[in-house]
């Protein structure tokens, strides 16, 4: 069926809509010739020759393009031939002018069926690629192979006949290989080889692909001679496009994106940030593609999922700014000594070192990129005429481009990273993983999200790109760890096996709770082997191993998150125990330094650990307190003595004829019963037994702790004043053994000057 002919204003942009196809038929889109007016502000005019696309098939979809162009008062006739009816899917491709000489090609995806945690806001997403034009032209980043054909056609329409001179790969993965091949295939054969700028991990990946005989990339690379050459990016590398336009490169590797880097355009002030400052939100039809109506929470969500687990390894590019703005950010990163919180941060060596290094990098970048910045006493509003080196627009790989909220987003990133580094210093879990096809990596992100939801810090380490010493270093600092492994040939990959070896050898790893997860395609031995090696090494699992066949489903990822929360709780409980033990040791060492020998000798008297429960005679409100100074006083009638502090005991217990129940704790479950009393001598209230296994004594009416070893119902018959304590003489009314196999929990002290 032939579509209508529309008369539309000429524009530098166009829009492509992907339509699902059942039966592919011939289609053509013909645009009449019209020369677009060239100007400095129109850096990427539409080609003024006829565009023809026949039998265009894209990943099982039919391509329908509506080209719209506008220049001055010219008008162009557009004819669209629609040969098949099919329902639309929520994907489109748009061309957007970012700045003078900078354009974006943006693939908009409105679908919400991706189960990865980073897409959980269900707002769709975008993939952004950029064109930067000086005397020469550079393409920054590539989309996946699913839209390779449409992307290449967009380049031919939106740019020029002379093709590309440079391709900048801020990030690269296997899914971009086919797109890279298609772009190289589309270049004029008379052009010199395209220079491909990338970091070493990308260079190694492309080199490996080029060794695959007959692969699309190898064919495109060598078609009619050498079509491209690799340019290695290191710290400080730059590339001159001509017309005073220089691209500066900053490697920014993190475990999830080891090949990552950022690119800064000195002419437009555009910072191409790859995954930094990205978000997953699709543009509305009327959207400009910028950040005017975007909430900060979409960037925060992306940061939480993808970057907070690697906050200690995040190396943001040294962002060039005007002096006053830069000084403000640097001051925020390096707090003043007068601030008590700042002093606390400075005492934290890990945080201080990371933040100070970041601040110094920013200072050096400002001085290096423009020595005249110091001459500006006040901020200068950037204009197209000034050669300023501040960042005027952030151009991420996903989500809207940022113009209006640049300063705010930079400040927020600073704050988020500082918060994560502080959290890491308190207690964190190491997520150590390798991912053959990305599925185990998806699970790692879900486990990390569960850990964060559980309230602990997370540090991720991709062992494919890490050494055994790096694994040891992170385990030395962690409070727990998880290992993610795929299965290759019935075994764990070598990097995971080596990482496990480093963990098993590290003494500080002992006592850390762990978990194991992974994806497999056949039998899943890798996960089983990793789990068994750790259990055989004496480690305790916080959750059962998680094995997923192929790509994890939504329920699989929920399971991963729940398991992460379980591990977080275990880590927090252990952290509380260590904190209490550390405090006790500090007190004991202080006491031992000042007390005389007889006081130390008294501390060698060992007693049973008990919890005493009672009720107020009038209100019936229960109370309980820890009691360790308990001793048998008589055989007939059976009696005990209990020493209670005068200033910190329930008043009802100090009266004659008062009734209470003495719960003698078992050594197997002491902590769970005494934990509520560790920070306070006694607790009173109707909710003090919440979460505990409690019964009621028929004799005393007081609470029986069913997890204790035994209990005794007592009545106070006399008391004696003993200085700062009352010694209560009590007769035993009744009692029983609660656990025949339980041993008594004894209370050991190093001094008689404290409990």
Protein Blocks (a to p, Z undefined) as FASTA:
>chain_A
ZZddddddddfbdcddddddfbdcddddddddddddddfklmbccdfbdcddehiaeehi
acdddddddehjbccddddddfbdcdddddddddddfbghiacdddddfbfkbfbfklmn
onopaddddddddfbccdehjadfklmmmmmmmmmmmmcfnopfbdcdfbacfklmmmmm
mmmmmpcfkbccddddddfklmmmmmmmmmmghiaklmmmmggiafbdcddddehiacde
bjhiacdddddbdfklmmgccdddfknopacekjnopacddddfklghiaklacfklmmm
mmmmmmmmmmmmpccddddddfklmmmmmmmmmccfklmklmmmmmmmmlmmmmmmmmmm
mmmmmmmmomklmmpmbdcdddfkbccfbdfbdcdfbdcddfklmmmmmmmmmmmmmmmm
mmmmmoccddddddfkommmmmmmmmmmmmmmnopacddddfklccfklmmmmmmmmgbd
cdddddeehiacfklmmmmmmmmmmmklgopacddddddfklommmmmmmmmmmmnopac
fbdcdddehjadfklmmmmmmmmmmmmmmmmmmmmmmmmmmmmmmmmmmmmmmmcfklmm
mmmpccdddddddddfklopacddddfbdcdfbfbdcdddddddfklccfklmpghiacd
dddddfklmmmmmmmmmmpfbdcdjklmgoiacdddfklopacdfkbmbdcddddfbdcd
ehjaccdddddfbdcdfblkbccdddddfbfkbZZ
